[in-house]
Amino acid sequence: MTNLALSATAACSYTSAWESCAAINNGDEPASSNIGAANDGTRWGTWPQTGTQWAELQWSSAQSVSKAQVYFFDDEGGIDMPSAWKLQYWNGSAYVDVPGASAYTLTKNAYNTVTFTATSTTRLRVQLTATGTSSLGLLEVKAYS
């Protein structure tokens, strides 16, 4: 199965100066959710921004997507696990929730996998909701047809 995220361009709502939005689809395989400061630039984080944040994959032509995997960043400091998350896609005029999504799990130190009805899109967005005043982050996002 080919990871479509590797051919996408990453875009993010906000990125801390020492982090990288491009880290969400660079192909790295995280060892844990807390990979530490030595890995600045190989992860996406929003500190000190709080509230709902997003990161997305953008393709130059439509892709058929039916599965995504998300690995959360949690440094047990200012970047915490989200309280909730969901996947949205660009339908040509707006972002809408992916249809028929399976459960959205919140597991540390592992990929959180969601399957959904195959959707043709040029953009797939991971929307994260913060817990209280926490900032958010991702280490890797994968997408499959």
C-alpha positions in Angstrom: 0.0 0.0 0.0 1.5 3.4 -1.0 1.6 6.2 1.5 0.0 9.1 -0.5 1.2 11.6 2.1 4.8 11.4 0.8 3.8 13.1 -2.5 1.8 15.8 -0.7 2.8 19.3 0.4 2.1 20.0 4.1 0.2 23.1 5.3 -0.5 24.0 9.0 -2.5 26.5 11.0 0.4 27.7 13.0 4.0 26.3 13.5 6.4 27.1 16.3 9.6 28.8 15.0 11.8 25.8 15.9 9.3 23.2 14.5 8.4 22.3 10.9 5.1 21.8 9.2 6.8 19.7 6.6 7.6 17.1 9.4 4.1 15.7 9.3 4.8 13.8 6.0 8.6 13.5 5.8 8.4 9.7 6.1 10.1 9.5 9.6 8.9 6.7 11.8 8.6 8.1 15.4 10.0 6.1 18.3 7.5 7.6 20.7 5.2 10.6 21.0 7.8 12.4 23.1 10.8 12.5 20.8 12.5 15.4 22.7 14.1 18.7 21.9 17.0 17.1 20.0 14.4 16.5 17.3 13.4 20.2 16.8 12.4 20.6 13.2 11.4 16.9 12.7 8.0 17.4 14.4 5.1 19.9 14.1 4.1 21.8 17.2 2.0 24.9 17.9 3.4 26.2 21.2 2.4 28.7 22.5 -0.8 28.7 20.4 -3.8 26.9 21.9 -7.3 26.0 20.8 -8.2 24.2 17.7 -5.3 23.7 15.2 -5.0 21.8 11.9 -2.4 20.3 9.6 -3.1 19.1 6.1 -1.8 17.3 3.1 -2.2 19.0 -0.2 -1.9 17.4 -3.7 -1.7 19.0 -7.1 -4.3 16.6 -8.4 -7.1 14.7 -6.8 -6.3 11.6 -4.9 -8.7 8.8 -3.8 -8.2 8.5 0.0 -9.9 6.0 2.3 -7.5 5.6 5.3 -5.3 7.8 7.4 -2.8 7.3 10.2 -1.8 10.0 12.7 1.0 9.9 15.2 0.6 12.6 17.9 3.4 14.7 19.4 3.2 15.0 23.2 6.3 16.4 25.0 4.6 16.1 28.4 5.2 19.9 28.7 3.5 22.5 26.6 2.5 20.1 23.8 -0.2 17.6 24.8 -2.4 15.0 23.3 -5.6 16.5 21.8 -8.9 16.0 23.6 -10.4 15.2 20.2 -9.5 15.1 16.5 -11.1 14.5 13.1 -10.3 14.2 9.5 -11.8 16.6 6.9 -11.4 16.9 3.1 -11.7 19.7 0.7 -14.8 19.1 -1.5 -14.0 21.9 -3.9 -15.6 24.7 -1.9 -15.3 23.9 1.8 -13.8 21.5 4.3 -16.2 18.8 5.4 -15.8 15.7 7.6 -14.7 12.5 5.8 -17.8 10.2 5.3 -18.2 7.0 7.3 -15.2 7.5 9.6 -14.3 4.8 12.0 -13.5 5.6 15.6 -11.0 8.4 16.3 -8.6 7.0 18.9 -6.3 9.0 21.1 -3.3 6.7 21.7 0.2 7.8 22.6 3.3 6.2 21.1 1.4 4.6 18.2 -0.4 5.5 15.0 -4.1 6.3 15.3 -5.8 4.8 12.3 -9.1 5.9 10.7 -10.8 4.3 7.8 -13.6 6.1 5.9 -15.6 6.0 2.6 -13.2 6.5 -0.3 -13.1 10.2 -1.1 -11.5 12.1 -4.1 -9.8 15.2 -2.9 -6.8 17.5 -3.3 -6.6 18.2 0.5 -6.9 16.1 3.6 -6.9 17.9 6.9 -6.3 16.7 10.5 -8.2 19.0 12.9 -7.1 18.8 16.5 -8.9 20.1 19.5 -6.8 21.1 22.5 -7.3 20.1 26.1 -7.6 23.4 28.1 -4.7 25.7 27.4 -2.4 23.0 25.8 -0.7 23.4 22.5 -0.8 20.6 19.9 1.5 18.7 17.6 1.9 15.8 15.2 4.9 13.7 14.3 3.6 12.0 11.2 0.5 11.7 9.0 0.0 8.9 6.4 -2.8 8.7 3.8 -3.8 5.7 1.7 -6.3 4.9 -1.0 
